[in-house]
Amino acid sequence: QVQLVESGGGLVQAGGSLRLSCVASGVIFSITAVGWYRQAPGKQRELVATITREGNTNYEDSVKGRFTISRDNAKNTVYLQMNSLKPEDTAVYYCNLSPVRFALSWGQGTQVTVSS
């Protein structure tokens, strides 16, 4: 049974940093591309960062230079380091396979709130 558990969210002031973690069971992250997605209130879920099984990364334009996705294969965990946070980064953040058409059951996500 696949389970994705996100953590690390919280309330932070603009300009601050957070590090999100996603631990997987029932799926091996190292053999697939994994993404961090986010969904703000009233908006569709969007993909913000991807890491391939080769370790290549890709970012949505609004987070380039501020967010860094990484993985620890031994821990079957993917991280999202978020720096220089902005109020518009406020959303629930989820991890899942990438692209979204390969997505598994969604976890509960982790709330990130950035105050101005």
C-alpha positions in Angstrom: 0.0 0.0 0.0 1.4 3.4 -1.1 1.6 6.1 1.5 3.1 9.6 1.1 3.6 11.6 4.2 4.6 15.3 4.0 5.9 17.4 6.9 7.8 20.5 7.7 5.3 23.2 6.9 4.4 26.1 9.1 3.9 29.8 9.5 6.8 32.0 8.4 7.3 35.6 7.7 8.1 36.8 4.2 11.8 36.2 3.4 12.0 33.2 5.7 12.8 29.6 5.0 11.2 26.2 5.4 12.3 22.7 4.6 9.6 20.2 3.6 10.1 16.4 3.8 8.2 13.6 2.1 8.6 10.1 3.2 7.2 7.3 1.0 6.2 3.7 1.7 5.1 1.3 -0.9 6.9 3.1 -3.7 10.6 3.5 -4.3 11.4 7.1 -5.0 14.9 6.4 -6.5 13.5 4.7 -9.6 11.1 7.4 -10.6 10.6 11.1 -11.0 9.1 12.8 -8.0 7.6 16.2 -7.7 6.4 18.8 -5.2 3.0 20.2 -5.9 1.1 22.9 -4.2 -2.5 24.1 -4.0 -3.5 27.5 -2.9 -7.1 28.3 -1.8 -9.4 28.5 -4.8 -6.6 27.5 -7.2 -5.7 24.3 -9.0 -2.9 22.1 -7.8 0.4 23.0 -9.6 3.7 21.3 -9.9 6.5 23.5 -8.6 9.6 21.2 -8.6 10.6 17.9 -10.0 13.6 15.6 -9.5 14.2 12.8 -11.9 15.6 9.4 -11.0 18.9 10.6 -12.5 18.9 13.6 -10.1 18.1 16.3 -12.6 15.8 19.0 -11.3 13.3 21.3 -12.8 11.3 24.2 -11.3 8.3 26.3 -12.0 9.4 29.8 -13.0 8.0 31.5 -9.9 10.2 29.4 -7.5 13.4 29.2 -9.6 16.4 30.4 -7.5 14.4 30.1 -4.3 13.4 26.5 -4.0 15.6 23.4 -4.1 14.4 19.8 -4.5 16.6 17.0 -3.4 16.3 13.3 -2.4 17.8 10.8 0.0 17.4 7.4 -1.6 18.5 5.6 1.5 15.6 7.2 3.4 13.2 7.1 0.5 12.6 10.7 1.2 12.4 13.8 -1.0 12.9 17.3 0.3 12.0 20.8 -0.7 14.1 23.6 0.7 12.2 26.9 0.3 14.1 30.2 0.8 13.0 33.8 0.4 9.4 32.8 0.9 6.7 35.1 -0.4 3.0 35.4 0.6 2.1 34.0 -2.8 3.9 30.7 -1.8 1.1 30.1 0.8 -0.5 26.8 -0.1 -0.8 23.2 0.9 2.3 21.3 -0.4 2.2 17.7 -1.6 4.7 15.3 -3.0 3.9 12.7 -5.6 5.2 11.1 -8.7 5.8 13.4 -11.7 4.3 14.1 -14.1 0.9 14.2 -12.4 -0.6 11.6 -14.8 1.5 9.0 -12.9 0.4 10.3 -9.5 -0.5 7.9 -6.7 -2.9 8.5 -3.9 -2.3 11.9 -2.4 -1.1 12.4 1.1 -2.5 14.9 3.5 0.0 17.6 2.5 1.6 20.1 4.7 0.4 23.7 5.1 2.8 26.5 4.3 1.7 30.0 5.3 3.8 33.0 4.6 2.9 36.3 6.2 3.7 39.7 4.8 
